[in-house]
Amino acid sequence: MATWRGSLALLALLVLLALQTFRWLLRALLSPLWTPTPARDLSGDVVLITGGGRGIGRQLALEFARQGVSKVVLWGRTESCLRDACHAVRSLGTECHYTVCDVANREQVYREARAVRDKVGDVSILVNNAGVVHGKPLLESDDDALLKTQHINVLAQFWTLKAFVRGMLERGSGHVVSVSSVLALAAIPGATDYCASKAAGYALAESLALGLSGTPGVRATTVLPYHTSTDMFRGMQPRFPWLFPPLEPETVARRTVQAVREGRAFLLLPWTMNFLIIMKSILPQPALDEIYKFTGSYTCMQTFKGRG
């Protein structure tokens, strides 16, 4: 069995190397023929980021500020984090506002959305980034914690979309960003609540993108990053971190803003996660089981601590 596992893992790594080589060759051959789409100018945009006080949300706020947006609005549940993030954005010379807002609360979202329009102006880029993870096996999970995960990770996006997308459509300009997770496409044990919520959120984002495809000027981008080194998944430990090291939140933010400027609809980070999706499509489940066991995907949540 060990030999079988090792052979599968080696085969997977060889295919990954072959894909990387093919990607480099394809880019080298096609780059002279490729005319890139002009990057979007963000100078007049008002960006609202949920979960903007820390982690990826904070870095997104800073990156949008560096890219020259007009104003940044941060929503979150912890005022001290929001205040610090807002101060960091202002230090870059960008106007920034924050509001303590529980996006799981529908009426609060609608109320604060009206306040943003009155005080700051129309939101032209909405970033649905807020998220939580319970991190317990299903049968050990607390019901209230499970509901909280679904409310924040899924239902909250319905409220923010309904609050802001109508205005984008009326103006004929806007962009919606959904910060999801690769776990929306490849679940792991020990994070059932999170995986389920991200899968639902991904379906919502995909449906939205399809609905907007015929609407000039309004676009959607879905970002699915691999494990990121933030407190949200503190303690999560893959078997070979040197092979697939966690992403830095700064990297996720930089690539996300780049995707917005380029009008990309879908972004997997790192690009090697595309290989994971291909494997799930073509390999039988027993082979996938052996690869997941070998890489520690089935046990990585056993050391999970989260934000405490």
C-alpha positions as CSV (number, residue, x, y, z in Angstrom):
1,M,0.0,0.0,0.0
2,A,2.8,2.4,0.8
3,T,4.4,1.7,-2.5
4,W,1.1,2.3,-4.2
5,R,0.7,5.6,-2.4
6,G,4.2,6.7,-3.2
7,S,3.8,5.8,-6.9
8,L,0.6,7.8,-7.2
9,A,2.1,10.8,-5.4
10,L,5.2,10.6,-7.7
11,L,3.0,10.4,-10.8
12,A,1.0,13.4,-9.6
13,L,4.2,15.4,-9.1
14,L,5.5,14.4,-12.5
15,V,2.3,15.5,-14.2
16,L,2.4,18.7,-12.3
17,L,6.0,19.3,-13.6
18,A,4.9,18.5,-17.1
19,L,2.0,20.9,-16.9
20,Q,4.3,23.7,-15.6
21,T,6.7,23.1,-18.5
22,F,3.8,23.1,-21.0
23,R,2.5,26.3,-19.5
24,W,5.9,28.0,-19.9
25,L,6.3,26.8,-23.5
26,L,2.8,27.8,-24.4
27,R,3.3,31.3,-22.9
28,A,6.6,31.7,-24.8
29,L,5.0,30.7,-28.1
30,L,1.8,32.7,-27.8
31,S,3.1,35.9,-26.0
32,P,4.2,37.6,-29.3
33,L,0.7,37.1,-30.7
34,W,-1.1,38.1,-27.5
35,T,-2.5,41.6,-27.1
36,P,-3.4,42.1,-23.4
37,T,-6.6,43.9,-22.5
38,P,-5.9,47.4,-21.2
39,A,-5.9,47.4,-17.4
40,R,-8.9,49.1,-15.8
41,D,-8.2,52.5,-14.3
42,L,-9.3,52.4,-10.6
43,S,-8.9,56.1,-9.9
44,G,-12.6,56.9,-9.7
45,D,-13.7,53.8,-7.9
46,V,-15.3,53.5,-4.4
47,V,-14.5,50.0,-3.0
48,L,-16.4,48.4,-0.2
49,I,-14.8,45.3,1.5
50,T,-16.6,43.1,4.0
51,G,-14.3,41.5,6.6
52,G,-12.0,44.4,5.9
53,G,-10.3,44.7,9.3
54,R,-7.8,42.0,9.1
55,G,-6.3,39.2,7.0
56,I,-7.0,39.2,3.3
57,G,-9.6,42.0,3.7
58,R,-7.1,44.4,5.2
59,Q,-4.5,43.6,2.5
60,L,-7.1,44.1,-0.2
61,A,-7.9,47.5,1.2
62,L,-4.2,48.5,1.2
63,E,-3.7,47.1,-2.4
64,F,-6.7,48.9,-3.8
65,A,-5.3,52.1,-2.2
66,R,-1.9,51.5,-3.8
67,Q,-3.7,51.1,-7.1
68,G,-5.2,54.5,-6.8
69,V,-8.9,54.0,-5.9
70,S,-10.8,57.1,-4.8
71,K,-12.3,55.8,-1.6
72,V,-12.2,52.6,0.5
73,V,-15.0,51.5,2.9
74,L,-14.4,48.7,5.4
75,W,-17.1,46.6,7.1
76,G,-16.4,44.2,9.9
77,R,-17.4,43.1,13.4
78,T,-14.3,44.2,15.4
79,E,-13.9,48.0,15.6
80,S,-10.3,47.9,16.7
81,C,-9.2,46.0,13.7
82,L,-11.3,48.2,11.4
83,R,-9.9,51.3,12.9
84,D,-6.3,50.1,12.5
85,A,-6.9,49.0,8.9
86,C,-8.6,52.3,8.1
87,H,-5.6,54.3,9.5
88,A,-3.2,52.2,7.4
89,V,-5.2,53.0,4.2
90,R,-5.3,56.7,5.0
91,S,-1.5,56.7,5.5
92,L,-1.3,55.8,1.8
93,G,-3.2,59.0,1.0
94,T,-6.6,57.3,0.2
95,E,-9.9,58.4,1.8
96,C,-11.1,55.5,4.0
97,H,-14.2,54.9,6.1
98,Y,-15.2,52.0,8.3
99,T,-18.4,50.8,9.9
100,V,-19.0,48.0,12.4
101,C,-21.5,45.9,10.5
102,D,-22.5,42.3,10.9
103,V,-23.1,41.2,7.3
104,A,-25.1,38.2,8.5
105,N,-27.7,40.7,9.7
106,R,-29.9,41.5,6.7
107,E,-31.5,44.7,8.0
108,Q,-28.2,46.0,9.2
109,V,-26.6,45.5,5.8
110,Y,-29.4,47.3,4.1
111,R,-29.3,50.2,6.6
112,E,-25.5,50.6,6.4
113,A,-25.6,50.4,2.6
114,R,-27.9,53.4,2.5
115,A,-25.6,55.2,4.9
116,V,-22.6,54.5,2.7
117,R,-24.4,55.9,-0.4
118,D,-25.4,59.0,1.5
119,K,-22.0,59.6,3.2
120,V,-19.4,58.3,0.7
121,G,-21.2,57.8,-2.6
122,D,-22.0,54.9,-4.9
123,V,-20.0,51.7,-4.4
124,S,-18.5,50.7,-7.7
125,I,-16.5,47.7,-6.5
126,L,-18.0,45.3,-3.9
127,V,-15.7,42.8,-2.3
128,N,-17.5,40.0,-0.5
129,N,-14.6,38.8,1.7
130,A,-16.1,38.2,5.2
131,G,-15.8,34.6,6.4
132,V,-15.6,32.4,9.4
133,V,-14.7,28.8,10.0
134,H,-15.8,26.6,12.9
135,G,-13.3,23.9,12.3
136,K,-14.9,20.9,14.0
137,P,-15.9,17.5,12.7
138,L,-19.5,17.4,11.7
139,L,-20.7,15.3,14.6
140,E,-18.8,17.5,17.1
141,S,-20.1,20.7,15.7
142,D,-22.2,23.2,17.6
143,D,-25.5,24.0,15.8
144,D,-25.3,27.7,16.4
145,A,-21.7,27.8,15.1
146,L,-22.8,25.9,12.0
147,L,-25.6,28.4,11.4
148,K,-23.2,31.3,12.0
149,T,-20.9,30.0,9.3
150,Q,-23.6,29.7,6.7
151,H,-25.1,33.1,7.6
152,I,-21.7,34.9,7.2
153,N,-20.2,33.0,4.4
154,V,-23.3,32.5,2.2
155,L,-26.4,34.4,3.1
156,A,-24.5,37.7,3.8
157,Q,-23.5,37.7,0.1
158,F,-27.1,37.8,-0.9
159,W,-27.8,40.8,1.3
160,T,-24.7,42.8,0.0
161,L,-25.4,41.9,-3.6
162,K,-29.0,43.0,-3.3
163,A,-27.9,46.2,-1.6
164,F,-25.3,47.3,-4.2
165,V,-25.6,45.5,-7.6
166,R,-28.8,47.2,-8.5
167,G,-27.0,50.6,-8.5
168,M,-24.2,49.2,-10.6
169,L,-26.7,48.0,-13.2
170,E,-28.4,51.4,-13.2
171,R,-25.1,53.2,-13.7
172,G,-23.8,50.6,-16.2
173,S,-20.6,50.2,-14.3
174,G,-19.3,48.1,-11.4
175,H,-17.5,45.0,-10.3
176,V,-18.3,42.3,-7.8
177,V,-15.5,40.3,-6.2
178,S,-16.1,37.1,-4.3
179,V,-13.3,35.8,-2.2
180,S,-14.0,32.1,-1.9
181,S,-11.6,29.2,-1.3
182,V,-10.2,26.2,-3.2
183,L,-12.1,24.2,-0.6
184,A,-15.2,25.2,-2.5
185,L,-14.1,22.8,-5.2
186,A,-12.1,20.2,-3.1
187,A,-13.4,19.6,0.4
188,I,-11.4,18.3,3.4
189,P,-12.6,16.6,6.6
190,G,-12.8,18.7,9.7
191,A,-14.0,21.8,8.0
192,T,-17.4,20.6,6.8
193,D,-19.2,23.9,7.6
194,Y,-16.6,26.0,5.8
195,C,-16.4,23.7,2.7
196,A,-20.2,23.6,2.4
197,S,-20.5,27.4,2.8
198,K,-17.8,28.1,0.3
199,A,-19.2,25.6,-2.3
200,A,-22.6,27.4,-1.9
201,G,-20.9,30.8,-2.2
202,Y,-19.0,29.7,-5.3
203,A,-22.3,28.6,-7.0
204,L,-23.8,32.0,-6.1
205,A,-20.9,33.8,-7.6
206,E,-20.9,31.7,-10.7
207,S,-24.6,32.2,-11.2
208,L,-24.1,36.0,-10.7
209,A,-21.3,36.1,-13.2
210,L,-23.4,34.3,-15.8
211,G,-26.3,36.7,-15.2
212,L,-24.0,39.7,-15.7
213,S,-22.3,38.3,-18.8
214,G,-24.6,40.2,-21.1
215,T,-24.5,43.4,-19.1
216,P,-21.9,45.9,-20.4
217,G,-19.8,47.5,-17.8
218,V,-20.7,45.3,-14.8
219,R,-18.3,42.3,-14.1
220,A,-17.7,39.7,-11.5
221,T,-14.5,38.0,-10.3
222,T,-14.3,34.9,-8.1
223,V,-11.1,34.2,-6.3
224,L,-10.3,30.7,-4.9
225,P,-7.1,30.8,-2.9
226,Y,-5.3,27.9,-1.3
227,H,-4.6,27.9,2.4
228,T,-3.5,31.4,3.4
229,S,-1.3,32.3,6.4
230,T,-3.8,34.2,8.4
231,D,-5.2,33.6,11.9
232,M,-8.4,32.2,10.4
233,F,-6.8,28.8,9.7
234,R,-4.1,29.0,12.4
235,G,-2.9,25.5,13.2
236,M,-3.9,23.9,10.0
237,Q,-0.9,21.8,9.0
238,P,-0.5,20.0,5.6
239,R,1.9,17.1,5.6
240,F,4.4,18.7,3.2
241,P,4.2,22.5,3.6
242,W,7.4,22.9,1.6
243,L,5.7,21.4,-1.4
244,F,2.5,23.6,-1.2
245,P,3.4,26.5,1.2
246,P,0.5,28.7,2.4
247,L,-0.1,31.8,0.5
248,E,0.6,35.2,2.0
249,P,-2.4,37.5,2.3
250,E,-0.5,40.2,0.5
251,T,-0.1,37.9,-2.5
252,V,-3.8,37.0,-2.6
253,A,-4.7,40.8,-2.4
254,R,-2.2,41.7,-5.2
255,R,-3.4,39.0,-7.5
256,T,-7.1,39.8,-6.8
257,V,-6.8,43.5,-7.6
258,Q,-4.8,42.6,-10.7
259,A,-7.7,40.3,-11.7
260,V,-10.2,43.1,-11.2
261,R,-8.1,45.4,-13.4
262,E,-7.9,42.8,-16.1
263,G,-11.5,41.8,-15.9
264,R,-10.8,38.2,-15.1
265,A,-13.8,36.1,-14.1
266,F,-12.1,33.3,-12.3
267,L,-8.8,33.1,-10.3
268,L,-7.3,30.0,-8.7
269,L,-4.3,30.6,-6.4
270,P,-1.7,29.3,-6.8
271,W,-2.2,28.2,-10.5
272,T,-1.3,24.7,-9.5
273,M,-4.7,24.3,-7.9
274,N,-6.0,23.9,-11.5
275,F,-4.1,20.6,-11.5
276,L,-6.1,19.5,-8.4
277,I,-9.4,20.2,-10.2
278,I,-8.2,18.3,-13.2
279,M,-7.2,15.3,-11.0
280,K,-10.7,15.3,-9.4
281,S,-12.2,15.2,-12.9
282,I,-10.2,12.3,-14.3
283,L,-8.9,10.1,-11.5
284,P,-11.0,7.4,-9.7
285,Q,-11.8,8.0,-6.1
286,P,-9.5,5.3,-4.7
287,A,-6.5,7.0,-6.4
288,L,-7.6,10.4,-5.1
289,D,-7.9,8.9,-1.6
290,E,-4.3,7.7,-1.7
291,I,-3.0,11.0,-2.9
292,Y,-5.0,13.0,-0.3
293,K,-3.8,10.6,2.4
294,F,-0.2,10.9,1.3
295,T,-0.3,14.7,1.2
296,G,-2.1,15.0,4.5
297,S,-5.2,16.6,3.2
298,Y,-7.4,14.2,5.3
299,T,-5.6,15.1,8.6
300,C,-4.5,18.7,8.2
301,M,-7.4,20.0,10.3
302,Q,-6.6,17.9,13.3
303,T,-4.2,20.6,14.6
304,F,-6.6,23.5,13.7
305,K,-6.8,26.3,16.3
306,G,-8.3,29.2,14.3
307,R,-8.7,32.6,15.9
308,G,-9.6,31.0,19.3
